[in-house]
Amino acid sequence: MSSRLLLLVASALLLLGACATPAPVAEGNVRGDYRYTQNYLAWLVEREMSANDITGISIALVDDQKVIWQKGFGHADLENNIAATPETVYRAGSIAKVFTAAAAMQLAEQGKLNIDQPLVAALPEFSIKTRFPNAGPVTPRNVMMHHSGLPSNFLRGMFVRDPGRFENAIEGLKDEHLTFPPNYVFSYSNVGMALIGATVQKISGEPFASYMDQHFFKPLGMTQSSFAAKAVAKAYDNNKEIEVFSLRDMPAANLLSNVIDLSQFVKMQFADGTFGDKQILSAASAREMVRIQNKGFPLTFQQYVGLGWMMSGIEVPGGGPVASHGGSLPDSHSMMAILPEHKLGVVVLSNSASSAVAVSKIASEALRLMLEAKTGIRQEAAQVVRSPERAPNAEELRLFNGHFDTLVGLAKVSTASGKIDADAVGHHFQLVPHEDGLFTLKYKIFGMVPVNVGAFEDIRLSIVKVDGRQIIVGRLGGESLMFGEKLTPTVIPESFLKHIGKYEIIGKIDGPAPDHIQLKEDGGMLVGEVRFPEKPELLLRIGFQPVSDHEAVTAGLGSGRGDTLRLIYENNEERLGFSGYQLRKKLN
């Protein structure tokens, strides 16, 4: 998911360190010999675990139909001194989406589902409002490629201790709106994949978890895998056990598995859908899932997707397309990535909140080294050539002054000092122009002194105009994606100005809940602020653009944008409604 730049930003804010043990040196490499690959990855895993306080990681490497290495590091259960092994079951998170998409493709090849027909044809109980009457329909295909225009999430009851049935989201969506026209922009949707799971359940007549067990896990010999309503694997933050919450949208993220089992799925993918004497998917379905689906879309910016799989985010020069999917939950992270042309794959699972950057880095290095060992295609480290810095010109000062929606929320950018200063997530940054026309990002220590931070070193930014929008494009190596969009202030209706103030959520929250919610006006923008007690140093700011006297939408493009904020009147009081929640203004 556009996650690589976002994870780099997050890692920089945490000021990650590294241990000083030197990396192994390749000596006498022989084609097909993976010993150096294993030694280097073992060193890298240990380094990342030490640098990021990661409690447990397991990894498996796959070459076509062979698992060439599998190993656990650290602890599955720190309190009881149980070591992490290849058998350790983790929360695999959004890797679940690849399996759910595969189930839909399985039904499609049987003639039971047409992925290009409106989703409502297969799931009649699904409905949602729209502000785009001339747009095309929501289909299983554009849901699986995250271009459906569905909201990213239906928040009420989504991440809780005791989740309800994932089908409950269908009822909640009836009062929501599409966030974008279908087939317009990449907008990652957990609730969309829950709808695909509901479709699989509806068509097959089997409970979703049972269908996956009977048609995937048992035939593939994935004996320790399951879709579970409640997660049971332990999780840690800074080597301290933390409470585990479950995602209601089971088909999107509630996969429990280990690296041994997930390697079986990878082998099936490499065998064009077969596993031993079993045909799990047709060859056409397996190949379609790793075919880029959105290449000609206007707002792609090389952020490519297949069906279930992501087709950008990890770059392996000379390796051809890379299909991957990460699983990022607040308490744990994972990655499954493959090189389809070379039949090489890696699975990395962890049980720690601080492992987001590490699992992506380990998976990327694994594919790079495996490709070199198998084919001899050398993977020289890319040399980033940075052109000299310069002062911003008048046009850049004009373009960047204002509010921007970004991957990390609303950023307020000021150029009053003659520099390009930005405030976002409660931190301070500076955009620095270079002679090649690109911009780099510096972190301002104590909000004053801009310095280079290692995790930002390879990020390049530029601003372009597409479809009438001023968009910041982020580049990291060969990957490009939307990093942000300049927002145009609009007239805020008096009805919303009357509702400026601090709010609280009505009703009990069975999960993480913000301790600060505020609606305010800031420089002509209607702004929401949210802070969570688990991360008090991070302030999430959201821009809203009014679309009527009683509705406003979260501003910007992509995931988490386009959701509707409503003014409602219930039980003799004025309230705000957002994604199934109702909020009441605090008295003080």
N, C-alpha and C positions, 0 to 999 in steps of 0.2 A: 504494500500500500504506500504511496507517497510517503512512507514512513521513514525512509532513510535520512532525508534532510531533517525531519522532525526529531528523530532520535539523536542526530548529531547535536542539534540545539539543546536537547535535554541533557546530553552528556556533558556539554560544555558548562551548563549551569551548575552541574554537580562537581565540576573541576576534577575529573577523574585522573588518577595517577597510573603508574605502571611499575611492576617490579623490574629489577635490574638484571635478572638471570639472562645470559646471552642466548639467542636462538640457536637451535641446531644448525650445523653446516652440512649442505648436501655434498656427499662424497661418493663418487663412482656410481651415479644414478644409472640404472638399467631400465629400458623400456618395459613397462608392466610391473615394475618393482615399486611397491607403495611404502617401503619402510621409512624413507625420509618424510613422506607425507604424514605418516602416523606419528613419527617423532616430533615433527614440527607442530602438528596440531595438538599433541599432548602438552608441549611447552606453551602453546598459545592459550589453550584452555586454562591451564594452571595460572598463567599470567593474568588473564581476564578475570578469573575467579578471585585472585588476590586483590587486583586493582579495584574491583567493583563489589566486594563483599558478597559474592555469590555462594550460596550454600551447596547446591548440587547441580551438576550438568551430566547428561548422557549424550553420546554421539554414535552414529553409525554411518559408514561409507558403503555405497553400493556401486558396483561395476556390473552393469547389465543384470545377470541373474545370480550374482554372487555378492554376499555381504563380505567385504574385504577387511573390515575392522569395526569393532564395536566396543565401547568402553564407557564406564561411569567414573565420575570424578566427584570428590567431596561426599556429601551426605544426603540421603533421601530423608532421614529422620535424625536431626542433629541431637535432640534430647536423649534419644535411645541409642545413639552411636551406630545407626544403621547406614551402611555405605550406599552411595548411589551406584547402580549397576546398569547394564543394558536392559535388564528386566524391570527396572523401576518404572512405575506408572506415574505419569505427569498429567497435568492439565495441558492439553495440546492446543487449546484456544481455537483460533480461527482457521487452523488447518482443517477443522471440521467442514469448512465451506467447500473444500475440494471434494470431499466425500458426498456432501449433499448435492452438489452439482453433478457428480458421477451418477448418483441415484436417479436424478431427473433424466440424464442422458440414457440410462438403462431403460427407463420407461418409454422414452421417445423412440428408441430403436425398435421397441416392441410394438410401436404404433399406438401406444396408449396416451401419449402426450405430444402435442405439436408445440415446440418451443418458440415458434414464430407467430402463433396465434395469441390473442389477448389472454392474459392470465385468468381473467374471470371466466373464460370458457371451461377451464379445468377446475377452477376454485370459485364457484358461483357466489359464495358468501363473502368474497373479497369486494370491497368498494372503498373509494377514497375520493375526496373532492378535488377539483382542479381549477386553476386559474389560466389554463392553457387549452382552451376548447378546440383549437385547430391542430394540436399535437397528436402524434400517433399513440397507440395504446401501450400500457405496461405489458410486457411479454416475459415468459420464462427466460428467453435469451438475454434481454436487456437487464433483467434482474441479476442473472448469473455473471454478467459483465459489468455490474455496478453502474449502468447507465439508464436505469429505469425511471429516475426522478422521484422515487420513493424517499421518504425521510430516512436519514441514517439510522435513527433509533426511535422507538416509542418508549419514552423514559419511565413512565409510571410502571412500577413493578418489574423493571428490567434487570437490575443488579441488586440482588437481595439475599437474605439468608435462606429463605424458604420460597423459591419461585413457584408461581402458578404455571399452568399449562401454556406452552408456547403459542398454541392456537388462540389464546386470549387476546393477543396483539391484533388479530383480525378485527375484532369488535372495536378496539380502541382506534384503529385507523379510520373508521367510518366518519369520524369527526375531524380528521386531519386533512391537509391539502398535499398534493404533489409539490415537491420543493422546486423541481425543474421540469421542463418538457422531457419526455423520454427521448433517449438517444442524443442528448445535447451535451452533457458534461459528466465526467467521472464523479460519482458521489457514492462512496462506500456505504453499503446498507446492511446492517445486521438484521433489521426487521424484514428486509427483502428476502434474505436467505431463510428466515423463519417461514415466510410464505411459500418458498420452494419446498421446505420440509412439510408444510401442511398439504401442499399439492401432492407430494409423494405419498403421504398418508391417505389422502382422499382417493387417489386413483387406485392404489394398491389394496386398499381396505385393511391394511395392517398398521398398527401403531408405528410411528416413525422409528423409534429405537429398535423395535423388533425387526422391521424391514431391513435396517442397516446390518443387524446381527445376522439375519438369515441370508442376505444377498451379497454381503461384502465381508464381514468379519469372519464368519465360519468358512466360507469358500476359500478365503485367503489365508486361513490359519492364524488369524489375528486373535489369539486366545485371550489376551489381556486388554482388549479394546472394547469400549462401550460408549454409547451416548447416554449420559446420565443427567437426570433432572437436577441432582445435587452433586457438586464436586466433593471428592473425599481426599484427594491428594493434599499433602501438607505444602505450605508455602512460607517463604521467609522474606524479611526485609532487614538488611544489614545483619544477617545471621541470627535474627530473632524471629521466632514463629509468629505469624500474623493470622488473623481470622480470614477464612476463605469465604467469599461470597459467590453466588452462582448466577449465571446469566439466564434469564427466562427463555431467551431465544435459542433453545437447545441446538437446532440444526446449524446455527451460525457459529457456535463457540463452545459447546459443552461436550467436547470429545475428550475422553480419557484414553491414553495409549502409552506405549513405550517405543523406543527406537527400533526394537526388533520387529514389532508389528507394522510400524509405518514403513519399514524397509520392504515388507511384503507388497504393500500397495505400490511402491516405487518400481519394484520388479514387474508387477503387472502392467504398469504404464509403459515400461520399456519393451514389453512383449506384445504390444498392440492389443492390450486388453485381456490377454490370456494369462492363466496361472496354472501351470501343470497341464492337466487335461480339461481344465474348466475355462469357459469363455465368460469372463466377468462383464466386459464391455466389448462392443464391436471395435474393430480396428479404426473404423471411421469415427466413432465417438471418442476414442482415446486421442486420436490425432486432432479432432476438432477442439477438444478442450485446451490444447496447447497451441492453437492457432490464434494469432492476434485478431481480435474482433473489431477494434476501433481505430484502425490505422488512418482512415480517411475523415475522421471526425474533426471539426474545426478547433476544438479546445483540448486536443490531446496532449500536445507538448511532449511527445514521446513517452507518455505515461500509458503504456500498453497493457491490455488485459486479454486473457483468454476466457474460458468458461470455468469459473471456480479458481483457476490459476491466475496469478499475476505474471505478466510478461516483461516487466521492467522492475528496477529496484536493486538488482544484483547484476553486475557487469563482469563478464569473463571474456576478455578479448581473444578472438580466435575460437571461441567455444560455441558460436552460434547462439540461438535464442536461449535464454534462461527462464525456466518456469519455476515459480516459487510461491509459497504462501507462509507468512508468519502468523504466529498466534500471540497477540499481545493483550494480556489481561493485567489489571492493576497489580496482581500479586505474582505473576509468572510470565515467562516468554518462551517462544519456540520458533523453529524455522524448518521447513522442508523445501529443498531446492534441487532442481535437476537440470542437466544438459541433455535434452532429448536427442540431439544429433549424435552425441557420443555415448549415450546411455550411462551417464555418470550421475550419481545422486548423493545427497547428504541429508541427514536428519539430526537436528540439535534440539534437545528439550531441557528446560531448566525449571527450577522451583523457586526462583527469586525475583522479587520486584525490580531489582537493580540490574537485571541481565539483558535488557532490551537491545542495547548496542552490541553487547558481546555475542549473542547468538547469531546476529546478522553478520558480524565480522568473521566469526568462526566458520559459518557456512560458506561465505564468499571465498575465504582462503582455502577451504577444503576443495571446492570445485576448481579453483585456480591450480592447485598443486596436483589434484587428481588428473586434470587434463594434461598437464605437462608429463606426468608419469606414464599415462596411457598412450599419448600420441607424440610426445616430444615437442609440442607447441609450447614454446617458452612464454612465461608470463612475467615479463619485466615490469617492475613497479613503475606506474605512470609518473612522469615528472611534470608537476604543475609549474608552469612558467608564469610568474606574476609580473605583469607590466608595472611600471612605476606609478605610485600614487600621485594624485593631483587634486587641486581644489575643485569643488563642484562649480559648474557654470550657472548662469542665471536661469536657464531653462530647466536644469536639474533641480535647482532650489524651488522653482515653481511647481514642477511635477510632483516632487516628493513631499511638499508641505500639505499636511492634512491627516485624515484617518485612513488606515488601511486594514482590511481584513486579511489575516495571515494564517499560516498553519498553526500558530500558537495563540490565536485569538486576535482581538482588536488591538492594533498598534497605533499609537498617536505619534506622528512624525512632525517635528518642528525644524525649520531651517532658519529661524530668527538669528541664530548665532553665526550664520554663514557656513555652518556644517549641517550634516543631515543626521539629526539626533532622533532616536526612536525609543519609546517606552512600551514594553509589552510584558505580559505575565508578571508584573511587579519588578521587572529588571530594566536596565538601561543599556542601549546599544548605539553604535554609530555606523552608518553606511558610508563607505569610503570609495569614491570614484577612482578609476585607474585610466591610464592613457589609452587602453584598448576599448574603452567604453563600458566595461563591466564594473561591478561594484563588489566589494568584499565587506564582511561583517566583523566589527570589533565589539568586544564587551567592555562596558564602562565600569571600572572598579569604583565602588562607592558612588556610582552614578556620575563620576567626574572624569576619570582618566581612561581613555580608550586604549585597550591593549589587544594584541592578537592572542587568540585562544586556539589551541591545537585542533580542537574538534571543528572549528570554523575554517581551517586553513584552505580546504579544497572547495568551499562553497563560492560560487560566482552568481551574481544577481544582475538582471537587466530588466528594463521596463519596456513593454510593447503594447500596442493597441490592437485588440482583436474584438470584432463584433461590437464596436463602440465602447469597449471596456479598457481601462488602463490596468494592465496585468503585470505583476512582477513575476518573472520567470526565474526559478532557481535551477542552477546547473551544478551537478556533482559528477565529475568524470564524464561519461557518455550519457548520463541520465538528465533529463529536463522535466520539470513539472511546475505547476502553478504554485508559487510561494505566497502570493497575496494579490489583492486587488484594491485599487484606490476607490474609496467610497465618496459619493457625492452627497453632501448634506441636503436634506429635504426639509420642507416645512413640517414641523411636528404639530399635529392637531392638538388643540386645547384639551381635548378629552384625555390624551396621553400625558400632557404636562400636569394635569390634575392628579395623576397617579405616580408622580415622582416620589420616591421615598424608599425605605427599607421594608423588606417583606420576609414572611416565613411561610413554609409549606404547610397547608392544612392537612391534618391527619398524620398518623404514625408512619415513619419511614423504616422499613425492615432492611436497612442496609446503609451504606455510606450516604451522608446527607450534608449539604453545605451549611456552614454556620454563619455565612454572610451572603445575603441576596439584596441587591439594591438596583433600582431603576433610576437613572439620572439623565440629565442633559449635559452634553459636553461638546462645546464648539459647534452647535447646530446638529449634533448627532444624538439620537436616543440610544442610550448605552445601558446594558445590563452588566452587573458585576457579581461574580460568584467566587467564594473562597471556601475550601474544604479544610477541616481541622487536621486531616492527615498530611496535608502539604500547605501549611499556613504561609509559607514564603511565596507561593504562586497565586497570583490574582488573575483569574480568567475574566476577560472583558469581551462582551459581545455587542456588536453594533446591530441596531434594528432600523429597518426602513418601513415607515407606515405605508400601507396600501389602502387604508380607509380610516374612518374615524374610530373604528373599534378593532382593527387588526393591523399588525406589523409583522414583518418577516425578518429572520436573522439574515443580515447582509452578507454578500460575498458569493463566491462560487465553490461548489464541491461539497465534500462531506461535512455534515452538521450545519449546513447553510440552508436557507429557504424555509425553515420551520416557522410556524405561526404562533405569535403571541397575541392573545385575545383579551379584550376587556369584557368581563361578564358580570352579571348581577344575579346573585343567588343567596337564598336565606337572608334576604333583606340587607345584603351588604355587597359593595363593589369589590370585585376580585380580579386577579390576573389568571389566565389559563394558558398552560404551556405543556405540550406533549403529554396530556393526560393528568397533569398536576394542576391543582388550584392553589393560589397564593393569596395571602391576606396581608394587608399593610400593617406593620407594627405601629403601636401607639407612640413609641418613643425610640 
